[in-house]
Amino acid sequence: MSQATDTTVREDGVIESVSGPVVTAKNLDAKMNDVVYVGEEGLMGEVIEIEGAITTIQVYEETSAVSPGEPVEGTGSPLSVDLGPGMLDSIYDGVQRPLDVLEEKMGSAFLDRGVDAPGIDLEKTWEFTPEVEEGDEVEAGDIVGSVPETPSIDHKVMVPPDYEGGEVVAIESGNFNVEETVAELDNGEEIQMRQEWPVRSARPTEDKQTPTEPLTSGQRILDGLFPLAKGGTAAIPGPFGSGKTVTQQSLAKFADADIVVYIGCGERGNEMTEVIDDFPDLPDPQTGNALMARTCLIANTSNMPVAARESCVYTGITIAEHYRDMGYDVALMADSTSRWAEAMREISSRLEEMPGEEGYPAYLAARLSQFYERAGYFDNINGTEGSISAIGAVSPPGGDFSEPVTQNTLRIVKTFWALDSDLAEKRHFPAIDWNDSYSLYRDQLDPWFVENVADDWPEQRQWAIDVLDEDGELQEVVQLVGKDALPEDQQLTLEVARFIKEAWLQQNALHDVDRYCPPEKTYRILGAIRTFNDEATDALEAGVPIDEITAIDAAPRLNRIGTTPDDEVDDFVDDLEADIAEQLRSLY
Ligand code: ADP
């Protein structure tokens, strides 16, 4: 969170009333969305309503010791984040206060009140390398140089979007802290590594493109059946124990993104602690460096104040936009948007607003769509292209998808990965239900898969979908009359569908090899199952009984492709397909 930079002397207001996170003040000189400091302790808050002489403020800290009569001081600035090198490898609270710095200041992880800290280290120096020269013309947003922020990521230093731009009159390489000027323009504008940006406004872009590249995830069911685009939006509704955390972590590790912003929003303290404890130790499979070297974590547990939970998604997406502006592909995960919506509900009820469905404010849908709209594949104002893919977890109470947060999210996002507790109970992981899930990006991403993986990628996927659909219908009959009552070709369909489910859709996130599956391997596994299907159909037509077909000893090897190391897959599958053909043909 940035310190207020406006130095105008303004009138202090006086607290009129305190209701949980909502405080009203009289005679405060402030605008909508200004940051203010509340009470003797100077608790940070934000103006959310002004009516005549009464200003309503949501306070980001616990207000139990605040009383009417205490002063409120305005800052004249909206809630903003500090953008600059040092955000990666950081863990923040919902208003971008670094948790480790706060902890040091207070000697505990439980945040004290009235403690402020800048979002990025103001003293640390970075090695700046110019990318423009004196005499060059630069415009708002342009990249003037870079610093190695972490072993994985170069941080681009950009002309702030609200500058006019002009000719560079001074720029040099060297070590600078984030507040020192690294470049000067002829109109007097000075460029530092640190920028401030108000979290509730999207950073400007030139244009939004229709996404055409997938954000590959290394998860077969996602890449193969329900792909997300770079710049796309997805929701994962996750009943407890269904694998929400494991899925989000797999995405953070393996999704083909340069930067990960992970917003832990209001989950129980211990779940977030797990993430905070685990992430710093995780290696990045792409680079071999620590995963945190390309990750920024925002942690807002349910024991932190409700207003900070409301703001944490804005803090996160603004940080994501800054990296997008540098030309990076960012994956943003919000876990969980339900807790965010509950924070809105609580504040709204304190404001005595007219409630909408299930007590959520009437603007719930608008807020959700404003958030997801900030995702996309963009032409940036500096000529680079960058993307933000937004993946929101939803935790519907009791797993009931008809509740307002799930329903409103479904109207906005284009990919839906429905985690299912029945599958999780059967230990079918990832427990993503192939009947309820969907991706509206499928068709627009097909050309990429055709060009980069296989010509018949779309056709092979459709084959798998058809088999799974038929299997769904047959399973109902099987429950009534048993499998043996079915004709043999339908029994074969059941067997092929079983392989699709076990060898292709299931994937073990805890297995060293299987946890990440490149699209080529995803394609080959399904191809091998299809070979079995085609050869078995021929055998059946030649009169071979189904029991003999399913008993061939090559078939169970289909289940072992997933755990076969990537560089051995082609040989393994070539051999397996040859064995399947040979064994089945020998039966007739
Ligand atoms: P949630 O966050 O939805 O409560 P978790 O992500 O913690 O659920 O998953 C619960 C358990 O399910 C995990 O501890 C793990 O044992 C198992 N699990 C989930 N997904 C997978 C997976 N892809 N591979 C293997 N095990 C999984």
Residues whose N, C-alpha, C, O or C-beta is under 5 A from the ligand:
A	BS01	ADP	G238 P239 F240 G241 S242 G243 K244 T245 V246 T247 F429 P430 Q507 N508 A509 L510
